[in-house]
């Protein structure tokens, strides 16, 4: 399982209500390092080199730990939780529970060597809860990066460096790594005579459709297993016909009871119906993806058109502004010329004295009133 991670809970600096304090002494700590110190050890040199190459102060990174803590792309650390069985068959204080603890202990011993790009800073085996289980907390990192720090946090790149290359949506680097680690754990279990019965997985990375396909394939295997058992029951058809409840012929030498036949046909019909439903769902998904792709292309086209029209409108506004400015200058020049002409007429005909006299006369009239 992939958990959010609680370092204080794992190290028992904080104790929850479901813990049996009397059994905490049986817990085992493999790693218990402060995560901030881990970040200094892993990234300080790369951070210094990165900052020395920056020509702008706002591009420098003061604290890489804080940068990742507030990042929406990466997490400060990742935690995986491993457990064998459950409280019914692997209770912590039972004999089988003690074997489970030995398996987890042995598995953990080689974890860091097997995963050099997952720096483990906290790992604890808990024996004070219902079932023995192992918490492993690590910081995934990659080196030789061409973007950002030379050594930086990246789960995807860390797993790629360890040989896990992602494929489809349901076959990511993470899912491949999880499968590999489960196989490693199963190998240790086999050495202690414990068989892995694969009842189910936490395949949250699978899409709903992919997960249903996995379920269908498991049902097919179950049907094939049933058929294999039935084919072993080869009996003579004539002898079977003598039975009161006449069976349904399966082949010339094999027959099925009515109950087995109904079970098989019901399962087969269910499988066929589900397959048809999944094919319809897949067609709908294909149509939806095609529609989304066409809409994205249309949005891109409209965005380009809007940009072009905006640019053209800005050009029109600029030209209009220039024209308006030129028109005002022209009108101002014409008015100045008319004003100069009128002044010259007034001076030539002596109208300035006449106009002045009229103004004085109006003032006298106003005073009289």
C-alpha positions as CSV (number, residue, x, y, z in Angstrom):
1,X,0.0,0.0,0.0
2,X,1.0,3.6,-0.6
3,X,0.4,5.8,2.4
4,X,0.5,9.5,3.2
5,X,3.1,8.8,5.9
6,X,3.3,9.8,9.5
7,X,6.9,9.8,10.7
8,X,6.0,10.5,14.4
9,X,3.5,7.6,14.4
10,X,5.9,5.2,12.7
11,X,8.7,6.0,15.2
12,X,6.2,5.9,18.1
13,X,7.0,9.4,19.2
14,X,3.3,9.6,18.9
15,X,1.2,6.7,20.0
16,X,-2.3,6.1,18.7
17,X,-5.1,4.4,20.6
18,X,-4.8,1.1,18.7
19,X,-1.3,0.5,20.0
20,X,-0.5,-2.0,22.7
21,X,2.1,-0.1,24.6
22,X,3.3,-3.3,26.4
23,X,4.4,-4.8,23.0
24,X,6.1,-1.6,21.6
25,X,9.4,-3.0,22.9
26,X,9.1,-5.7,20.2
27,X,9.1,-3.1,17.4
28,X,12.2,-2.8,15.2
29,X,13.6,0.4,13.7
30,X,15.8,0.1,10.7
31,X,16.2,3.8,9.8
32,X,15.2,6.9,11.8
33,X,16.8,10.1,10.3
34,X,15.4,13.6,10.4
35,X,14.1,14.4,7.0
36,X,15.4,17.9,6.8
37,X,18.9,16.6,7.4
38,X,18.4,14.1,4.6
39,X,17.5,16.9,2.3
40,X,20.7,18.8,3.2
41,X,22.8,15.7,2.6
42,X,21.1,14.8,-0.7
43,X,20.6,18.2,-2.3
44,X,22.8,21.0,-0.8
45,X,25.7,20.5,-3.2
46,X,23.3,20.5,-6.3
47,X,21.4,23.5,-4.9
48,X,24.6,25.5,-4.5
49,X,25.7,24.7,-8.1
50,X,22.2,25.6,-9.4
51,X,22.1,29.0,-7.6
52,X,25.7,29.9,-8.7
53,X,24.5,29.7,-12.4
54,X,21.6,32.0,-11.9
55,X,21.8,35.6,-13.2
56,X,18.6,36.7,-11.5
57,X,18.1,36.6,-7.8
58,X,14.4,35.7,-8.0
59,X,15.4,32.4,-9.7
60,X,17.6,31.3,-6.8
61,X,16.2,28.7,-4.4
62,X,16.8,29.5,-0.7
63,X,15.5,26.3,0.8
64,X,14.9,23.2,-1.4
65,X,13.1,21.4,1.4
66,X,10.5,24.2,1.6
67,X,10.2,24.3,-2.2
68,X,9.3,20.7,-2.4
69,X,7.0,20.9,0.7
70,X,4.9,23.5,-1.1
71,X,5.1,21.9,-4.5
72,X,2.0,20.5,-6.3
73,X,4.1,18.2,-8.4
74,X,6.3,16.3,-6.0
75,X,6.0,15.1,-2.3
76,X,8.6,15.5,0.4
77,X,8.7,11.7,0.8
78,X,6.7,8.6,0.0
79,X,5.7,5.8,2.2
80,X,4.9,2.1,1.5
81,X,3.3,-0.3,3.9
82,X,3.8,-4.0,3.7
83,X,1.8,-6.7,5.5
84,X,1.5,-10.5,5.2
85,X,-1.9,-11.9,5.9
86,X,-4.3,-10.3,8.4
87,X,-5.2,-10.4,12.1
88,X,-7.0,-13.8,11.6
89,X,-4.1,-15.7,10.1
90,X,-1.0,-13.6,11.1
91,X,-1.8,-12.1,14.4
92,X,1.2,-10.3,15.9
93,X,1.6,-12.5,19.0
94,X,0.8,-15.9,17.2
95,X,3.5,-18.3,15.9
96,X,2.6,-17.4,12.3
97,X,2.8,-13.7,13.2
98,X,6.4,-14.2,14.4
99,X,7.2,-15.9,11.1
100,X,5.6,-12.9,9.3
101,X,7.9,-10.5,11.3
102,X,11.0,-12.5,10.2
103,X,9.9,-12.3,6.6
104,X,9.4,-8.6,6.7
105,X,12.7,-8.2,8.5
106,X,14.6,-10.2,5.9
107,X,12.8,-8.3,3.1
108,X,13.8,-4.9,4.6
109,X,17.5,-5.9,4.9
110,X,18.0,-5.7,1.1
111,X,15.5,-3.0,0.3
112,X,18.0,-0.1,0.1
113,X,20.5,-2.0,-2.0
114,X,17.7,-3.0,-4.4
115,X,16.5,0.6,-4.6
116,X,19.5,3.0,-4.8
117,X,17.4,5.9,-6.0
118,X,14.9,5.7,-3.1
119,X,16.7,7.1,-0.1
120,X,15.2,5.4,3.0
121,X,15.3,7.7,6.0
122,X,12.6,6.0,8.2
123,X,11.7,2.3,8.4
124,X,9.9,0.6,11.2
125,X,8.5,-2.9,11.8
126,X,5.5,-2.7,14.1
127,X,4.6,-5.6,16.4
128,X,2.4,-3.6,18.8
129,X,-0.7,-3.6,16.6
130,X,-3.0,-6.4,15.4
131,X,-0.8,-7.7,12.6
132,X,3.0,-7.3,11.9
133,X,3.6,-4.7,9.2
134,X,6.4,-2.6,7.8
135,X,6.5,1.1,7.1
136,X,9.2,2.3,4.7
137,X,9.6,6.1,4.1
138,X,11.9,7.3,1.4
139,X,12.9,10.3,-0.7
140,X,13.1,9.5,-4.4
141,X,15.8,11.3,-6.3
142,X,17.4,11.5,-9.7
143,X,20.9,12.6,-10.8
144,X,22.2,14.2,-14.0
145,X,19.0,16.1,-14.5
146,X,19.0,18.8,-17.2
147,X,16.1,20.7,-15.7
148,X,16.4,22.4,-12.3
149,X,18.9,20.9,-9.9
150,X,21.3,18.3,-11.1
151,X,20.1,16.1,-8.2
152,X,16.5,16.6,-7.5
153,X,13.3,14.9,-6.2
154,X,11.4,12.9,-8.7
155,X,9.6,9.6,-8.2
156,X,9.1,8.9,-11.9
157,X,12.8,9.6,-12.8
158,X,14.0,7.6,-9.8
159,X,12.1,4.5,-10.8
160,X,13.2,5.0,-14.4
161,X,16.8,5.0,-13.3
162,X,16.1,1.6,-11.6
163,X,14.9,0.2,-14.9
164,X,11.1,0.7,-14.6
165,X,9.9,2.3,-17.8
166,X,6.2,3.4,-18.0
167,X,3.9,2.2,-20.7
168,X,0.1,2.5,-20.7
169,X,-1.9,4.3,-18.1
170,X,-2.3,1.1,-16.2
171,X,1.4,0.1,-16.6
172,X,3.3,3.0,-15.0
173,X,6.7,3.0,-13.5
174,X,5.1,2.9,-10.1
175,X,2.9,-0.1,-10.9
176,X,5.8,-2.0,-12.3
177,X,8.0,-1.2,-9.3
178,X,5.2,-2.3,-6.9
179,X,4.8,-5.6,-8.8
180,X,8.6,-6.2,-8.6
181,X,8.7,-5.5,-4.9
182,X,5.7,-7.9,-4.2
183,X,7.6,-10.6,-6.1
184,X,10.7,-9.9,-3.9
185,X,8.6,-10.2,-0.8
186,X,7.0,-13.5,-2.2
187,X,10.5,-15.0,-2.7
188,X,11.3,-14.3,1.0
189,X,7.9,-15.8,2.0
190,X,8.7,-19.0,0.0
191,X,11.9,-19.5,1.9
192,X,9.8,-19.5,5.1
193,X,7.2,-21.9,3.5
194,X,4.5,-19.2,3.1
195,X,2.6,-19.2,-0.2
196,X,1.2,-16.0,-1.7
197,X,-2.5,-16.4,-2.4
198,X,-3.3,-13.5,-4.6
199,X,-6.8,-12.6,-3.4
200,X,-6.7,-9.0,-4.6
201,X,-4.6,-5.9,-4.9
202,X,-4.7,-2.2,-4.3
203,X,-4.5,-1.4,-8.0
204,X,-5.8,2.2,-7.7
205,X,-3.6,3.2,-10.6
206,X,-5.8,1.2,-13.0
207,X,-8.6,2.9,-14.7
208,X,-12.1,1.4,-14.0
209,X,-12.2,-0.2,-17.5
210,X,-8.7,-1.7,-17.1
211,X,-9.6,-3.0,-13.6
212,X,-12.7,-4.7,-14.9
213,X,-10.7,-6.3,-17.7
214,X,-8.4,-7.7,-15.1
215,X,-11.4,-9.1,-13.2
216,X,-12.8,-10.7,-16.4
217,X,-9.5,-12.4,-17.1
218,X,-9.4,-13.8,-13.6
219,X,-13.0,-15.1,-14.1
220,X,-11.9,-16.7,-17.4
221,X,-9.0,-18.5,-15.6
222,X,-11.5,-19.7,-13.0
223,X,-13.8,-21.1,-15.7
224,X,-10.9,-22.8,-17.4
225,X,-9.9,-24.3,-14.1
226,X,-13.5,-25.6,-13.6
227,X,-13.5,-27.1,-17.1
228,X,-10.2,-28.8,-16.4
229,X,-11.7,-30.5,-13.4
230,X,-14.8,-31.5,-15.3
231,X,-12.8,-32.9,-18.1
232,X,-11.1,-35.2,-15.7
233,X,-14.5,-36.7,-14.8
234,X,-14.7,-38.8,-18.0
235,X,-17.5,-41.2,-17.8
236,X,-19.5,-43.3,-20.3
237,X,-22.5,-41.5,-21.7
238,X,-24.7,-44.5,-21.6
239,X,-24.0,-45.0,-17.9
240,X,-24.8,-41.4,-17.2
241,X,-28.1,-41.6,-19.1
242,X,-29.3,-44.2,-16.6
243,X,-29.2,-41.5,-13.9
244,X,-32.6,-40.2,-12.8
245,X,-31.6,-36.5,-13.4
246,X,-30.3,-36.8,-17.0
247,X,-27.1,-34.8,-17.4
248,X,-26.3,-32.5,-20.3
249,X,-23.7,-34.1,-22.8
250,X,-20.4,-32.3,-22.7
251,X,-18.5,-34.5,-25.2
252,X,-18.6,-38.1,-26.4
253,X,-16.9,-39.3,-23.2
254,X,-17.6,-36.4,-20.8
255,X,-20.9,-35.2,-19.3
256,X,-21.9,-32.5,-16.9
257,X,-24.5,-32.7,-14.2
258,X,-27.4,-30.2,-14.5
259,X,-25.9,-28.2,-11.6
260,X,-22.4,-27.9,-13.2
261,X,-23.9,-27.1,-16.5
262,X,-26.0,-24.3,-15.1
263,X,-23.0,-22.9,-13.2
264,X,-20.9,-23.0,-16.3
265,X,-23.5,-21.4,-18.6
266,X,-24.3,-18.7,-16.1
267,X,-20.7,-17.8,-15.8
268,X,-20.2,-17.8,-19.6
269,X,-23.3,-15.6,-20.2
270,X,-22.1,-13.2,-17.5
271,X,-18.7,-13.0,-19.2
272,X,-20.2,-12.5,-22.7
273,X,-22.5,-9.7,-21.4
274,X,-19.7,-8.0,-19.6
275,X,-17.4,-8.2,-22.6
276,X,-20.1,-6.6,-24.8
277,X,-20.6,-3.9,-22.2
278,X,-16.9,-3.2,-22.0
279,X,-16.6,-3.0,-25.8
280,X,-19.4,-0.4,-25.8
281,X,-17.7,1.5,-23.0
282,X,-14.5,1.4,-25.0
283,X,-16.2,2.8,-28.1
284,X,-17.7,5.6,-26.0
285,X,-14.3,6.4,-24.6
286,X,-12.8,6.4,-28.1
287,X,-15.6,8.8,-29.3
288,X,-15.1,11.0,-26.2
289,X,-11.3,11.2,-26.7
290,X,-11.8,12.0,-30.4
291,X,-14.3,14.7,-29.5
292,X,-12.0,16.2,-26.9
293,X,-9.1,16.1,-29.4
294,X,-11.3,18.0,-32.0
295,X,-12.4,20.5,-29.4
296,X,-8.8,21.1,-28.4
297,X,-7.8,21.7,-32.0
298,X,-10.8,24.1,-32.4
299,X,-9.9,26.0,-29.3
300,X,-6.3,26.3,-30.5
301,X,-7.7,27.6,-33.9
302,X,-10.0,30.1,-32.2
303,X,-7.3,31.3,-29.9
304,X,-5.1,32.0,-32.9
305,X,-7.9,33.9,-34.6
306,X,-8.6,35.9,-31.5
307,X,-5.0,36.8,-31.2
308,X,-4.9,37.8,-34.8
309,X,-8.0,40.0,-34.5
310,X,-6.7,41.6,-31.3
311,X,-3.5,42.5,-33.1
312,X,-5.4,43.9,-36.1
313,X,-7.7,45.9,-33.8
314,X,-4.7,47.4,-32.0
315,X,-3.3,48.4,-35.4
316,X,-6.6,50.1,-36.3
317,X,-6.6,51.9,-33.0
318,X,-3.1,53.1,-33.5
319,X,-3.8,54.4,-37.0
320,X,-7.0,56.1,-35.8
321,X,-5.1,57.8,-33.0
322,X,-2.5,59.0,-35.5
323,X,-5.2,60.3,-37.9
324,X,-7.1,62.1,-35.0
325,X,-3.9,63.7,-33.8
326,X,-3.0,64.9,-37.4
327,X,-6.6,66.2,-37.9
328,X,-6.4,68.3,-34.6
329,X,-3.0,69.7,-35.6
330,X,-4.4,70.7,-39.0
331,X,-7.5,72.4,-37.5
332,X,-5.3,74.2,-35.0
333,X,-3.1,75.5,-37.8
334,X,-6.1,76.7,-39.8
335,X,-7.6,78.5,-36.7
336,X,-4.2,80.3,-36.1
337,X,-4.1,81.4,-39.7
338,X,-7.7,82.7,-39.5
339,X,-6.9,84.5,-36.3
340,X,-3.9,86.2,-37.8
341,X,-5.9,87.2,-40.8
342,X,-8.6,88.8,-38.7
343,X,-6.1,90.7,-36.6
344,X,-4.5,92.1,-39.8
345,X,-7.9,93.4,-41.0
346,X,-8.6,95.0,-37.7
347,X,-5.3,96.8,-37.7
348,X,-5.7,98.0,-41.4
349,X,-9.2,99.5,-40.9
350,X,-8.7,100.9,-37.4
351,X,-11.4,98.7,-36.0
352,X,-9.5,97.9,-32.8
353,X,-10.1,101.5,-31.5
354,X,-13.8,101.2,-32.5
355,X,-14.2,97.9,-30.8
356,X,-12.5,99.3,-27.8
357,X,-14.7,102.3,-27.7
358,X,-17.8,100.2,-27.8
359,X,-16.6,98.1,-25.0
360,X,-16.0,101.3,-22.9
361,X,-19.5,102.5,-23.7
362,X,-21.1,99.3,-22.6
363,X,-19.2,99.6,-19.3
364,X,-20.6,103.2,-18.8
365,X,-24.1,102.0,-19.5
366,X,-23.7,99.2,-17.0
367,X,-22.5,101.7,-14.3
368,X,-25.4,104.0,-15.0
369,X,-27.8,101.2,-14.6
